[in-house]
Every structure is written in structure tokens, then in C-alpha cells.
Amino acid sequence: MATPSASSSSRRKPSLTRIFAWAIFIVCAAYLIVPLLTQFDYSLRAKRDQVGFTAYTNVLAIPDPAKAVTVETSPPKVALSLPKFYSSLLFSCLMAVLTIVVNTAIIVPTAYWVQYRLPRFKPAMEFFTVLPFAIPGIVLTFGLLRTYSGPPFNLTNTELGTVVMLVGAYSILVMPYTYRAVDTGLRAIDIRTLTEAARSLGAGWPVVILRVILPNLRVAVLSAALLTFAIAIGEFTFVNFLFPDERAFGSYLAAIGRNKIFEPAALTIISFLMVWAAVLLIQRLGRGGNQTQVTGIR
Amino acid sequence: MNQTLRVCQTLRVCPLYMDTAIATPAPLQRAPSRQVSWAWLGMLPFLLLMFAFLIYPSLTILSGSFRGQEGEFTLDNIAGLFQANILAAYRVSLEVSAITAVVGACMGALLAYAITWGGLHGRVRSGVITFASVAANFGGIPLAFAFITLMGRTGALPVFLRNNLGIDLYGNGFSIYTVQGLMLAYLYFQFPLMVLIMVPAFDGLKREWREAAANLGGSSLDFWRYVGIPILLPSFLGATVLLFGNAFGAYATAEALTGSKVDVITRVISRQIRGDVLYNPGLSYALALGMVVILAISIALYVWLQRITTRWLRQ
């Protein structure tokens, strides 16, 4: 065991270590993969004695317009004649996009400003970015509802107000990750030189942020956006209380779970693939970095 | 640059490179105090967002916890937390979070070891990291569905065990709709998160230390006992605390998997939001405050452990 062969790394590792490592790997991999495999298998058995994608087509197929559910997404009122799968997914995507826009618009200038002009604010930012971890989703939901469902600010009785609450809550949730991604991105570029160059060429602050800083933070902003997607799409805690009409994808999933047998299995696989796609894209963007150690709320 | 400028202003000297500044004296005359107050304004949108959607609601919870029906100060709400059923819900939540945090931390750390120092490199490593990122983000309702299919009464695993090995899980008192079932489901997102946190920590352990230990005649076991584990311990403990918080705040998975069969504290709060029979506005504030206090303590612990960690594992 004591052979000092560490320089040539692992290829010549004692076999005991490798057997141990493989054993751990197999147990853990089984824990992760078996539930998905059985779920996939189950999702294919919607028709008796037959393996097929019936559960998937039940969920995904666009039926004839007469049978379709009409759901209005907001804030832009669009009447849609789509199965609930698409309408709820669209609603959640819309919320995710709004969150991404709000979050990017606030976090990028703030992180930039702290880095460029207010480095003394850094400890305060560290504190603020840790705060959301202390408030679990359900508690934040409760606090928001108690704060904004009565005078002086009654947000819950209008569509727009509820959307504002949801987007605000999501922004708080993803803020720590967005801030950290943007902050890391900012450290990698020389913002002082860039800013001074742009300013001396006559650029105003909006131009500096939008056309100089933001393009340099593409990767950070995009990863944060994908992460927001992954978190917001299946999110249940907030939408369950803010939109009790099962308009969002998370509550649609819960409703299907209560009412159907094989469709939940199909939806599990579909959601898993969506999260997978987001994670793969984030990793592509990060070029090998494993900076996705992040979780949404459960 | 700014700092130099300010120093020069106070000393009333100008270094050579500031010739241009003399030509246009406008920026020199701006008082530093006015600049600072203007710079503060740049933080306003961020502070507003934080205030409106995090701090103000939290203050509402805090003040509500100490207010009675008439808005007077009272400790009754806090005292109300010490009812048997509420304490039981807190206990279940703490138990589930602590156990899944510790078990998940051990599993995750072992897997992280396997793909770093254990020699499983290349494809296995990147595959594990990708899958762990997905699993750590994959919680809530779909996760509950998957575990019901796997281990529900007629699920794949109980049926397989009964038909092939003659083991009757449900006959022996197991059920996925219990605290144990909830823990099994939580582990699915707990240990992958641990892997993601611990892989960089294991990577941060320098190979030279291993060589140094070997040169001094230490065995592999000695290395881990006297060097590896002591260095990794703070980051391991910090991550465990993080996993604890991760499970403690979990709501969707519990709601979809065990529903009313297991009362975790998040479900008690959700019932208070809906305003069920036992609805007591003052008490619901106190319930929320209790969760925040527990999480705040664990985060303070995490931040402290993080400080110790960075001392050794700084790249």
C-alpha cells in the first residue's frame, strides 16, 4: 500500500482501492438509475400486455380542438387551445423567462457596480446571497401571502400582482446562484480597463453595462438562465399556493399524479430529460467545469 | 486609480500621469462624499428586490410571531409551538433532515472519493458528475412518482422481492408512505449534492501531501487518518449542514409522496396557509419563525465551517 507511486496517478492503484471504488460506484449508481428505469418501464405499460408509448402520447398528443382545454396565460393574455401539458409548460416557461429577465437586469449591474465602485459592499453581498437559504420556499410563500394579500399592498387579487409575486419569489430563490455565477464571470474579465476604455470613448453607463459588460458575461448569464429554467419549470411550492388553478407545470404534475396511473410515469421521464438537457447545456457552457452544484426547492 | 486620485486631492499634488486630469479639472473638484452617495444609488434596485420579496415578508413573519389578535405584544404564539402535535412535526422534520444529511453525506463523500482518489477517472467521473447534477436538481413531484412506482405496495421492488426471494416488504411493516420512505426519496437528491460539493474538495487535496506522507513512511491508511480526513472534515461537515437545510425546507416531495400520512413541519405550515380547521394566524407565524431560526443556526454553522475549509483547500 505504501508504494510511493502517486505521481503516475491512478492507473497503478492497488487493486483493493479500485475494487472498493467500483463497489461504491455500483451501489450509488443503482440508487440513482433503478428508480428511473422502473419508472420508464412502467410508463411503457399503459396498454395491457403491450409495450408502447401510449402514456406519452396521452400526455403529449394534441387532441382535436373540441376536446382541448383552453387556458389563459398571463400577463399577456393569450388564449390557447392546447393540452394542459403544453399550456402549463408554457406558463411555467413564461414565468422562468420573466424571472431570468428581472434577475439579469438587477444582478448584472449590481454585481458589476459592487466590483467596480463599491468593493466595500462585498461582505454585505455575501450576506444577502446567503439569506435566501435561511428562508425555505414554504416559509417565503407564507410570508409573501401574509404580506401582500391584504392592505396596504394587495397583490393577490389581480393576475398581474400574483405574477409579480411569483417572479419576485423566483428571483430571490435563484439570486444566490445568479450572483455567484456573475461575480465569478466578472472576476475573469478586467472590468476596470473595459469600463474606463468605454467611458473615455464617450459611452454612458447603460452602454457600458449592456454592450461592454453583458456580452463578456454571456456564459455566466446563460448558465444562470438555464438553471432558473430547471428550477422554475417543475417548481411546486409557490405555484401551488399562488396559482391554485393548476395553471403551472408543477401543479399540473401534482394533479396528474392524483388522477392518472401511467401518465405520471411518463411525466417523470419527461421532466428528468428536461432537467438533464438544462444541466448538459450548463456544462457545455462551463466547458468542463462542474459548477452546477445547485438545487431548487422541493 | 480612484484611490490615488483621492490621495492626490488631499495632498494637493498631482503625479505626472494625471496631466490630463489637470487639463479638465472637473472630476477633481467633485467632492468624494458626493460620489459615494451616488454610488450607493446603484444598489437600489437590488436592495428593493431583496426588501420587497425577502426582508419585508420575513419581518412580517417576525412581527406576526409576537402579536396577538389585537396586535398587542404576546409570547403566546411562541408558547403555542410547544404543543404535542407541533413538536412531533418538528421532530419528524429534524429527524428526516438529520438522518438523510448524515447518510447522504457519507454516501456522497464515498462516491466523490471513488471518482477522484479511488481511481475511477475519465468517463465514469464525468458521467457521475453529470448524473449527480441532474439528480440534485431533480426533486419534488416527479421524484415522488418514481419512488411510488419503485417501492409502492405493488411497486417493482416489493413485487420482485416477493416473487424471487420470498421477502414480503410490506408484510414486514415497510411502506414507502412513511418516514422511512420519505428518507429513501430524499436521499435521491441528498447524496448527489454531496458528490458535487465533495469532488472539488477531494481534488483540492494535493498529491504532494500523499507523497510526503509516503516518504515519511506513512501507509495509505496513515495518510487518510492524519492528513486527508482532518483536512476534508470541515468541508464534509459544512456540506452535511447544507444537506440538512436542503431536506429541512423540502415540501413538494413530502406533499406528493406521503401527503397527510407523515406530518413534516413544511406540511403543517402549508395547512396553515390554506387555513384549515386548526387555523390560528398567530401560531402559523410562529411555526414559520421556528423553521427560519433552525435554518439560520445551521447556516451560521455552515459559514463558520466554510471559513475553516478555505484555509486549507484554497486553490
Interface residues (C-beta under 8 A of the other chain):
Chain A: M1 A2 T3 P4 A6 S7 S9 S10 R11 K13 P14 T17 R18 F20 A21 W22 I24 F25 C28 A29 Y31 L32 V34 P35 L36 T38 Q39 D41 Y42 V102 A105 I106 I107 P109 T110 W113 V114 R117 L118 F121 F128 V130 L131 P132 F133 A134 I135 P136 G137 I138 V139 L140 T141 F142 G143 L144 L145 R146 T147 Y148 M165 G168 A169 S171 I172 M175 R192 E196 A230 I231 G234 E235 F236 T237 N240 F241 G250 L253 A254 G257 P264 A265 L267 T268 S271 F272 V275 W276 A278 V279 L280 I282 Q283 N290 T292 Q293 V294 T295 G296 I297 R298
Chain B: M1 A39 W40 G42 M43 P45 F46 L49 M50 A52 F53 L54 Y56 P57 S58 T60 I61 G64 M107 L110 L111 Y113 A114 I115 W117 G118 G119 L120 H121 V124 V128 I129 T130 F131 A132 S133 V134 A135 A136 N137 F138 G139 G140 I141 P142 L143 A144 F145 A146 F147 T149 L150 G155 A156 L157 L187 Y188 F189 F191 P192 L193 L196 I197 V199 P200 R207 R210 E211 A214 N215 G217 G218 S219 S220 L221 G245 N246 F248 G249 A250 Y251 A252 T253 E255 A256 T266 I269 S270 Q272 I273 R274 S284 Y285 A288 M291 V292 L295 A296 I299 V303
